[in-house]
Amino acid sequence: MSDTTQILQLPGAQLESIEQTDDSVTLHFSLVHLVQEMEGAIQDSLWTQAVNLTIRGVDITGDLPDCPCEIGSGDLVNNLFTYRDHAPLPIDWHGDTRCQLTLAGSDTTFTIDGNSLQVEQLDLPRYIKHVSK
């Protein structure tokens, strides 16, 4: 039996809308790419899926973007660990968390610090293709 890992890719993610309350921000992504890695396999597979990324206990630096928009790059921080442009799923982090995103084609960056960060996968992922490791 081999292990399978799903990796959320930030570059190219389509940020559809942002929902903000007093204490939380939810980023609604209509499309993110997921790479499914299987130990011992010759190739990985690429999938797409809609997800919600929710940060609680928020402190926002920079202006939240107008939506829809495309993400060019980003960091997701889980306490001492920084994941640049990708992060393993599932994500249900507590403690010092951060979501720092840069919009595609610009230097516009915004940062959301919080005390928890969760990613909720919506619907079913859709297969795109196999990719070389």
N, C-alpha and C positions, 0 to 999 in steps of 0.2 A: 504494500500500500504506500503510495507516495503522498507527500504533502502538497497542498495547493494554497497559493497566496494570491490575494487580489490587491492590486496597487492602483490607487486613485491618482490620475494624472491631472495637474492643474493647467499647464499650457493648453490653450485651445478650448478650455471650458467656457460654456455659454451661460453667463449670469443673466437670468431672465428678470428677476425682481429682488428687492430687499425689503424685509419686513422688520420694523424697529419698534420695540416697546421700551418702557423705562429701564429694564434690566437685561434685555436680550436683543440680539440681532440674528435674524435668519436669512441666509443667502439662498435663494431658490435658483438652482442650476437646472436648466432644461436639458443640458447635455454635458457630461464629463466622459472622458475615456477611462476605461479600466483595463489594465493588463492582468491577465490571469496567468500566473507562473505555476508550472507544475514540475516538481522536483523529478529529474531524470528524463524529462521530455525533450525532444529535439527542438521544438518551437513553443513559443508562448502564444496566447490568443488575445486579440484586441476586441473589446466590447464597448458599448456606449450605454449610458443610463442617466436618468434624471435623479438628482439628489438634493436634499436640504442640508445645509451646514448651519448649525445653531451654536452661537457663543452666548454664554450667560455671565452675568456680573461684568458687563462690558465697560470699556474705556476706549473711545474711538479717537484715532489720530489721523488727520487728513479728512477730506470730504468724501462721503460715500458717492459712488459714481451714478450717473444716469443710466438706466437700464432700458433695453437689453444692451449688453456689452460682452466683449470677449476678453478672457484673462490671458495675459502673455506669460506671466510667471508668478511664483508665490512661495511663501514659506508657511508651513504649519508647525507650531511649536507646542510640544508636550513636555512641560517642565524643563529638563536639561537637554532634551532631544529636539533638534531642528530638522525637519524634512523639507528639502528644497525641491519644488516642482512636483513632488509626489509624496504619498504616504500610504502605508499599509492599512487595509480595512480589516476588521471593523474599527471605527473611531468612536470612543466614548471616554474622553480624557477628562481628568479632574486635577486641579492645582493651578499652576501658572500656565495658561494657554495663550496662544496668539495665532491670528490669521492675518498675514500680510500679503496683499495681492497687488500686482502691477497690471494695468490694462494693456492689452495688445496694441502695438504701434505707438506707444507713448511712454513717458516717464511718470505718468500719474499713478501714484501709489497710495493705498489707504491701509491702515492697521487697526485691527480690533483685538485688544487684549481682554482676557476674561479669566474666570475661575473654572470654566468647563467648556468643552467643545465636543459636539456630537455630529456625526454624519448619518442621516437617514436615507437609505436607498429606497427609491420609489419605483413602483411597477417592477417589471422584469428587465434585466439587462438584455441588449440586443447584440448578437454576434456581428463583427465586422470582417475580421480576417485573422489568419495565423501570421505571426511575425517571427523573424529570426531572433535568437537569443543574443 
